[in-house]
Amino acid sequence: MALAFKRILMITHNVQFAIDTKRALESLGNYEVTTITDANNAINILQNKSYNIVLMDVENLEIPTLDMVKGIRSTQTDVAI
């Protein structure tokens, strides 16, 4: 059974982690990974494009984690965080 195609938004300041994770997931052939370092920009991105999963580095966000989750949910209620 084939995996469904998934769009992932990754929010992290760790550039090497982002590169490695994006490469690993996309090599599986079922994932499109968008990486950003600016948590403030994440809500704008989510308003313009649908994602299945949001991965965030909660220790390095400019926004408190709970506020970030509320902001994500305000744009896409069914996204996995």
Kinemage of the C-alpha trace (Angstrom):
@kinemage 1
@onewidth
@group {chain A} dominant
@subgroup {mainchain}
@vectorlist {calphas} color= white
{ca met a 1} P 0.000 0.000 0.000
{ca ala a 2} L 1.491 3.336 -1.056
{ca leu a 3} L 1.754 6.235 1.332
{ca ala a 4} L -0.322 9.315 0.556
{ca phe a 5} L 1.552 12.423 -0.574
{ca lys a 6} L 2.178 14.758 2.374
{ca arg a 7} L 3.122 18.419 2.521
{ca ile a 8} L 5.228 19.309 5.543
{ca leu a 9} L 6.060 22.764 6.890
{ca met a 10} L 9.172 22.683 9.086
{ca ile a 11} L 9.903 25.668 11.343
{ca thr a 12} L 13.411 25.566 12.808
{ca his a 13} L 16.520 27.683 13.284
{ca asn a 14} L 18.724 24.598 12.961
{ca val a 15} L 19.662 24.803 9.297
{ca gln a 16} L 21.612 21.538 9.175
{ca phe a 17} L 18.726 19.632 10.792
{ca ala a 18} L 16.331 21.169 8.276
{ca ile a 19} L 18.525 20.205 5.330
{ca asp a 20} L 19.042 16.636 6.554
{ca thr a 21} L 15.377 16.084 7.444
{ca lys a 22} L 14.106 17.581 4.176
{ca arg a 23} L 16.507 15.434 2.149
{ca ala a 24} L 15.563 12.258 4.044
{ca leu a 25} L 11.808 12.788 3.776
{ca glu a 26} L 11.812 13.865 0.147
{ca ser a 27} L 13.986 10.893 -0.809
{ca leu a 28} L 11.072 8.677 0.220
{ca gly a 29} L 9.134 10.196 -2.671
{ca asn a 30} L 5.938 10.971 -0.778
{ca tyr a 31} L 6.813 14.255 0.910
{ca glu a 32} L 7.190 17.885 -0.093
{ca val a 33} L 9.006 19.744 2.689
{ca thr a 34} L 9.042 23.525 3.051
{ca thr a 35} L 11.501 24.842 5.624
{ca ile a 36} L 11.446 28.256 7.265
{ca thr a 37} L 13.332 29.836 10.144
{ca asp a 38} L 10.865 32.623 10.958
{ca ala a 39} L 7.954 31.475 13.129
{ca asn a 40} L 6.204 34.798 12.562
{ca asn a 41} L 6.050 34.028 8.839
{ca ala a 42} L 4.596 30.529 9.361
{ca ile a 43} L 1.014 31.731 9.814
{ca asn a 44} L 1.201 33.711 6.545
{ca ile a 45} L 2.525 30.660 4.729
{ca leu a 46} L -0.236 28.462 6.175
{ca gln a 47} L -2.873 30.942 5.011
{ca asn a 48} L -1.663 30.585 1.423
{ca lys a 49} L -0.859 26.870 1.143
{ca ser a 50} L -2.308 23.738 2.684
{ca tyr a 51} L -0.036 21.434 4.705
{ca asn a 52} L -0.631 18.029 6.284
{ca ile a 53} L 2.029 18.329 8.971
{ca val a 54} L 3.794 21.176 10.801
{ca leu a 55} L 7.081 20.353 12.527
{ca met a 56} L 8.405 23.048 14.854
{ca asp a 57} L 11.439 23.566 17.002
{ca val a 58} L 9.598 24.747 20.126
{ca glu a 59} L 12.772 25.838 21.925
{ca asn a 60} L 13.731 28.404 19.321
{ca leu a 61} L 10.446 30.004 18.324
{ca glu a 62} L 10.029 33.775 18.494
{ca ile a 63} L 6.424 33.124 19.533
{ca pro a 64} L 5.384 31.183 22.661
{ca thr a 65} L 4.585 27.582 21.689
{ca leu a 66} L 0.913 27.689 22.731
{ca asp a 67} L 0.355 30.904 20.766
{ca met a 68} L 2.014 29.297 17.759
{ca val a 69} L -0.259 26.246 17.965
{ca lys a 70} L -3.336 28.513 18.246
{ca gly a 71} L -2.160 30.499 15.223
{ca ile a 72} L -1.640 27.352 13.184
{ca arg a 73} L -5.057 26.002 14.177
{ca ser a 74} L -6.687 29.319 13.216
{ca thr a 75} L -5.537 28.797 9.634
{ca gln a 76} L -5.723 24.998 9.222
{ca thr a 77} L -7.805 23.058 11.728
{ca asp a 78} L -6.873 19.592 10.480
{ca val a 79} L -3.080 19.921 10.232
{ca ala a 80} L -0.986 17.593 12.412
{ca ile a 81} L 1.418 19.507 14.662
